[in-house]
Amino acid sequence: MNHLKSLGRPLRNRYIALRHGVSEANELGIISCAPNDQSGFKHGLSPKGKQQAADSHISLNTLFPYASEYISRDQFFIYSSDFKRTQETAQGLCEGLGLDLEDIIVSESLRERSFGNLDLMEDDVNYERVWKADDEAKDATGGMESVESVMSVQDRSTAFIAELEEEHVDDLIVIVGHGDLLQILQTGFLGLDPREHRSLEHMSQCEFRELELK
C-alpha cells in the first residue's frame, strides 16, 4: 500500500533521501540485508565510504542551500536505518554539519529490503535475479520466493513517511537508507507501481535526492 496517496493534502515537510556510502559489503561483493551481527549490523562503511560520509555535508549544502536555514531554526532532522552502514553515514553527515550525534533518529522501518535466503551471497548476479522476478511478477506482491516484495517495502517506507507527517510540520528531514529501499520509497512519492523502481535513475552511494510528492 502507498500510504502517501491517502494523505489528501500537500506534504507538511521537505524530504531528502541519502543512500549510505560505499560499504564493506559492497567491496566484498555480497548482499548484507539481515538484521543480525553477521550481516546488516556487521558491515559498516569502507574507508572510501567513511570519507564519502565525512564529505556529505558539502554536497548537502551545495545541492540544497536552504538546508542551513532549517538547521539554524532547529527544524532539521536525520532519520536512519539501524544497519551499521547507514548509521555511520548519518553520523558522518551529522558531524560535518556540526550537529550532535544524538540528533540521529534510528528506525527499523528504513532497513534495506530483505533478500531472504540470498543474504551474504554474491550481490550483482542475485540482485539481477530478484529484479527480473519483480518485473515478471503478476503484481507488486509477487517476486522471488523468500525475498521481501516491492509492495511490502513501499508499504512500510511510505507508512513511515506518513507517520513523520503527523509528527513534524515545516521541517527538513533527511532519510538515510539503502538502494532498493530508497528507490522503492521514491515510487511512493511519484505515485508509481513499486515494480517500477528500477526504471528510476540509479541512486549511487552517498547520493542525495529530494523526494517530492506527485
C-alpha positions as a Markdown table, in Angstrom:
| # | Residue | x | y | z |
|---|---|---|---|---|
| 1 | Met | 0.0 | 0.0 | 0.0 |
| 2 | Asn | 1.2 | 3.5 | -0.8 |
| 3 | His | 0.3 | 5.5 | 2.3 |
| 4 | Leu | 1.2 | 8.8 | 0.7 |
| 5 | Lys | -1.8 | 8.5 | -1.6 |
| 6 | Ser | -4.2 | 8.7 | 1.3 |
| 7 | Leu | -2.7 | 11.9 | 2.9 |
| 8 | Gly | -5.2 | 14.0 | 1.0 |
| 9 | Arg | -3.1 | 17.1 | 1.3 |
| 10 | Pro | 0.3 | 18.5 | 0.3 |
| 11 | Leu | 3.3 | 17.4 | 2.4 |
| 12 | Arg | 3.9 | 19.5 | 5.5 |
| 13 | Asn | 7.7 | 18.8 | 5.4 |
| 14 | Arg | 10.6 | 18.6 | 2.9 |
| 15 | Tyr | 12.3 | 15.2 | 2.4 |
| 16 | Ile | 15.8 | 14.4 | 1.1 |
| 17 | Ala | 17.0 | 10.8 | 0.7 |
| 18 | Leu | 20.6 | 9.9 | 1.3 |
| 19 | Arg | 21.9 | 6.5 | 0.3 |
| 20 | His | 24.7 | 5.1 | 2.5 |
| 21 | Gly | 28.3 | 5.4 | 1.4 |
| 22 | Val | 30.4 | 2.5 | 0.0 |
| 23 | Ser | 30.2 | -0.3 | 2.5 |
| 24 | Glu | 32.3 | -3.2 | 3.4 |
| 25 | Ala | 29.7 | -5.5 | 1.9 |
| 26 | Asn | 29.8 | -3.5 | -1.3 |
| 27 | Glu | 33.6 | -4.1 | -1.5 |
| 28 | Leu | 33.1 | -7.8 | -0.6 |
| 29 | Gly | 30.5 | -8.1 | -3.4 |
| 30 | Ile | 27.9 | -9.6 | -1.1 |
| 31 | Ile | 24.3 | -8.9 | -0.1 |
| 32 | Ser | 24.0 | -7.7 | 3.5 |
| 33 | Cys | 20.4 | -7.3 | 4.4 |
| 34 | Ala | 19.6 | -9.3 | 7.6 |
| 35 | Pro | 19.3 | -7.7 | 11.0 |
| 36 | Asn | 22.0 | -9.6 | 12.8 |
| 37 | Asp | 25.7 | -9.4 | 13.7 |
| 38 | Gln | 26.8 | -11.4 | 10.7 |
| 39 | Ser | 25.1 | -9.1 | 8.2 |
| 40 | Gly | 23.4 | -5.7 | 8.5 |
| 41 | Phe | 24.7 | -5.0 | 12.0 |
| 42 | Lys | 28.3 | -6.1 | 11.0 |
| 43 | His | 29.1 | -4.5 | 7.7 |
| 44 | Gly | 29.8 | -0.8 | 8.1 |
| 45 | Leu | 31.4 | 1.7 | 5.7 |
| 46 | Ser | 34.6 | 1.0 | 3.9 |
| 47 | Pro | 37.4 | 3.6 | 4.2 |
| 48 | Lys | 36.1 | 5.2 | 1.0 |
| 49 | Gly | 32.5 | 5.2 | 2.3 |
| 50 | Lys | 33.7 | 6.8 | 5.6 |
| 51 | Gln | 35.3 | 9.6 | 3.6 |
| 52 | Gln | 32.1 | 10.0 | 1.5 |
| 53 | Ala | 30.1 | 10.3 | 4.7 |
| 54 | Ala | 32.5 | 12.9 | 6.1 |
| 55 | Asp | 32.2 | 15.0 | 3.0 |
| 56 | Ser | 28.5 | 14.6 | 2.6 |
| 57 | His | 27.6 | 17.9 | 4.3 |
| 58 | Ile | 29.4 | 19.7 | 1.4 |
| 59 | Ser | 27.1 | 18.0 | -1.1 |
| 60 | Leu | 24.0 | 18.7 | 1.0 |
| 61 | Asn | 24.8 | 22.4 | 1.3 |
| 62 | Thr | 25.7 | 22.7 | -2.4 |
| 63 | Leu | 22.6 | 20.9 | -3.7 |
| 64 | Phe | 20.2 | 22.2 | -1.1 |
| 65 | Pro | 21.5 | 25.6 | 0.1 |
| 66 | Tyr | 18.2 | 26.1 | 2.0 |
| 67 | Ala | 19.3 | 23.3 | 4.4 |
| 68 | Ser | 21.3 | 25.8 | 6.5 |
| 69 | Glu | 18.2 | 27.8 | 7.2 |
| 70 | Tyr | 16.4 | 24.8 | 8.6 |
| 71 | Ile | 19.4 | 23.9 | 10.7 |
| 72 | Ser | 19.6 | 27.4 | 12.2 |
| 73 | Arg | 15.9 | 27.2 | 13.2 |
| 74 | Asp | 16.3 | 23.7 | 14.7 |
| 75 | Gln | 13.9 | 22.3 | 12.0 |
| 76 | Phe | 16.4 | 19.8 | 10.6 |
| 77 | Phe | 16.1 | 16.1 | 11.4 |
| 78 | Ile | 18.1 | 13.0 | 10.3 |
| 79 | Tyr | 16.4 | 9.6 | 10.3 |
| 80 | Ser | 18.4 | 6.5 | 9.6 |
| 81 | Ser | 18.1 | 2.8 | 9.1 |
| 82 | Asp | 19.5 | 0.9 | 12.1 |
| 83 | Phe | 22.0 | -1.0 | 9.9 |
| 84 | Lys | 25.7 | -0.2 | 10.6 |
| 85 | Arg | 26.5 | 1.4 | 7.2 |
| 86 | Thr | 23.5 | 3.8 | 7.3 |
| 87 | Gln | 24.2 | 4.8 | 10.9 |
| 88 | Glu | 27.8 | 5.6 | 10.1 |
| 89 | Thr | 26.7 | 7.6 | 7.0 |
| 90 | Ala | 24.3 | 9.6 | 9.2 |
| 91 | Gln | 27.0 | 10.1 | 11.7 |
| 92 | Gly | 29.4 | 11.5 | 9.1 |
| 93 | Leu | 26.7 | 13.9 | 7.8 |
| 94 | Cys | 25.8 | 14.9 | 11.4 |
| 95 | Glu | 29.5 | 15.6 | 12.3 |
| 96 | Gly | 30.1 | 17.6 | 9.1 |
| 97 | Leu | 27.1 | 19.8 | 9.9 |
| 98 | Gly | 28.3 | 20.4 | 13.5 |
| 99 | Leu | 25.3 | 18.6 | 15.0 |
| 100 | Asp | 25.1 | 16.2 | 17.9 |
| 101 | Leu | 25.1 | 12.5 | 17.1 |
| 102 | Glu | 22.1 | 12.2 | 19.5 |
| 103 | Asp | 20.1 | 14.1 | 16.8 |
| 104 | Ile | 20.1 | 11.0 | 14.6 |
| 105 | Ile | 16.9 | 9.0 | 15.0 |
| 106 | Val | 17.1 | 5.4 | 14.1 |
| 107 | Ser | 14.2 | 3.3 | 12.7 |
| 108 | Glu | 13.8 | -0.3 | 11.7 |
| 109 | Ser | 11.3 | 0.9 | 9.0 |
| 110 | Leu | 14.2 | 2.2 | 6.9 |
| 111 | Arg | 16.1 | -1.1 | 6.8 |
| 112 | Glu | 17.1 | -2.5 | 3.4 |
| 113 | Arg | 14.7 | -4.7 | 1.6 |
| 114 | Ser | 15.1 | -8.2 | 2.9 |
| 115 | Phe | 16.7 | -10.5 | 0.3 |
| 116 | Gly | 15.9 | -13.6 | 2.4 |
| 117 | Asn | 18.0 | -16.6 | 1.6 |
| 118 | Leu | 20.2 | -14.6 | -0.7 |
| 119 | Asp | 21.8 | -12.7 | 2.3 |
| 120 | Leu | 25.6 | -12.9 | 2.3 |
| 121 | Met | 25.6 | -14.3 | -1.3 |
| 122 | Glu | 27.1 | -12.6 | -4.4 |
| 123 | Asp | 25.4 | -9.3 | -5.0 |
| 124 | Asp | 25.4 | -8.4 | -8.7 |
| 125 | Val | 24.1 | -11.7 | -10.1 |
| 126 | Asn | 21.5 | -12.2 | -7.4 |
| 127 | Tyr | 20.2 | -8.6 | -7.5 |
| 128 | Glu | 19.6 | -9.1 | -11.2 |
| 129 | Arg | 17.7 | -12.3 | -10.5 |
| 130 | Val | 15.5 | -10.5 | -7.9 |
| 131 | Trp | 14.8 | -7.5 | -10.1 |
| 132 | Lys | 13.9 | -9.8 | -13.0 |
| 133 | Ala | 11.5 | -11.7 | -10.8 |
| 134 | Asp | 10.0 | -8.3 | -9.8 |
| 135 | Asp | 9.4 | -7.4 | -13.4 |
| 136 | Glu | 7.8 | -10.7 | -14.3 |
| 137 | Ala | 5.5 | -10.9 | -11.2 |
| 138 | Lys | 1.8 | -10.6 | -12.0 |
| 139 | Asp | 1.6 | -7.9 | -9.3 |
| 140 | Ala | 3.7 | -6.0 | -6.8 |
| 141 | Thr | 3.2 | -8.6 | -4.1 |
| 142 | Gly | 5.0 | -11.2 | -6.1 |
| 143 | Gly | 8.6 | -11.8 | -6.9 |
| 144 | Met | 11.3 | -14.2 | -5.8 |
| 145 | Glu | 10.5 | -16.6 | -3.0 |
| 146 | Ser | 11.9 | -15.5 | 0.4 |
| 147 | Val | 12.6 | -12.0 | -0.9 |
| 148 | Glu | 10.6 | -9.1 | 0.5 |
| 149 | Ser | 8.1 | -7.9 | -2.2 |
| 150 | Val | 8.4 | -4.4 | -3.6 |
| 151 | Met | 4.8 | -3.8 | -2.3 |
| 152 | Ser | 5.9 | -4.7 | 1.3 |
| 153 | Val | 8.9 | -2.2 | 1.0 |
| 154 | Gln | 6.6 | 0.5 | -0.3 |
| 155 | Asp | 4.1 | -0.1 | 2.4 |
| 156 | Arg | 6.5 | 0.1 | 5.3 |
| 157 | Ser | 8.5 | 3.0 | 3.9 |
| 158 | Thr | 5.6 | 5.2 | 2.9 |
| 159 | Ala | 3.8 | 4.4 | 6.2 |
| 160 | Phe | 6.9 | 5.7 | 7.9 |
| 161 | Ile | 6.8 | 9.0 | 6.0 |
| 162 | Ala | 3.0 | 9.3 | 6.8 |
| 163 | Glu | 4.0 | 9.0 | 10.5 |
| 164 | Leu | 6.6 | 11.7 | 10.1 |
| 165 | Glu | 3.9 | 13.9 | 8.5 |
| 166 | Glu | 1.9 | 13.6 | 11.7 |
| 167 | Glu | 4.9 | 14.4 | 14.0 |
| 168 | His | 6.6 | 17.2 | 12.0 |
| 169 | Val | 5.5 | 20.5 | 10.5 |
| 170 | Asp | 7.7 | 22.7 | 8.3 |
| 171 | Asp | 10.8 | 20.7 | 8.9 |
| 172 | Leu | 13.6 | 19.4 | 6.6 |
| 173 | Ile | 14.0 | 15.6 | 7.1 |
| 174 | Val | 16.9 | 13.6 | 5.7 |
| 175 | Ile | 16.2 | 9.9 | 5.3 |
| 176 | Val | 19.4 | 7.8 | 5.3 |
| 177 | Gly | 18.7 | 4.5 | 3.8 |
| 178 | His | 19.6 | 1.8 | 1.2 |
| 179 | Gly | 19.4 | 1.4 | -2.6 |
| 180 | Asp | 16.3 | -0.6 | -3.1 |
| 181 | Leu | 14.6 | 0.9 | -0.1 |
| 182 | Leu | 15.0 | 4.4 | -1.2 |
| 183 | Gln | 14.2 | 3.9 | -4.9 |
| 184 | Ile | 11.0 | 2.0 | -3.9 |
| 185 | Leu | 10.2 | 4.8 | -1.4 |
| 186 | Gln | 10.6 | 7.2 | -4.3 |
| 187 | Thr | 8.0 | 5.3 | -6.3 |
| 188 | Gly | 5.6 | 6.0 | -3.5 |
| 189 | Phe | 6.3 | 9.8 | -3.7 |
| 190 | Leu | 5.8 | 9.6 | -7.5 |
| 191 | Gly | 2.6 | 7.5 | -7.3 |
| 192 | Leu | 4.2 | 4.7 | -9.3 |
| 193 | Asp | 3.8 | 0.9 | -9.1 |
| 194 | Pro | 6.7 | -0.2 | -6.8 |
| 195 | Arg | 7.8 | -2.6 | -9.5 |
| 196 | Glu | 9.0 | 0.4 | -11.5 |
| 197 | His | 11.7 | 1.3 | -9.0 |
| 198 | Arg | 14.4 | 0.1 | -11.4 |
| 199 | Ser | 13.1 | 2.5 | -14.1 |
| 200 | Leu | 14.1 | 5.5 | -11.9 |
| 201 | Glu | 17.6 | 7.0 | -12.2 |
| 202 | His | 20.0 | 4.8 | -10.3 |
| 203 | Met | 20.9 | 6.2 | -6.9 |
| 204 | Ser | 24.7 | 6.0 | -6.2 |
| 205 | Gln | 26.4 | 5.5 | -2.9 |
| 206 | Cys | 26.2 | 8.7 | -0.7 |
| 207 | Glu | 24.0 | 10.4 | -3.2 |
| 208 | Phe | 21.3 | 12.9 | -2.1 |
| 209 | Arg | 17.9 | 13.0 | -3.8 |
| 210 | Glu | 15.0 | 15.3 | -3.0 |
| 211 | Leu | 11.7 | 13.4 | -2.6 |
| 212 | Glu | 8.7 | 15.3 | -4.0 |
| 213 | Leu | 5.1 | 14.2 | -3.9 |
| 214 | Lys | 3.5 | 13.9 | -7.4 |
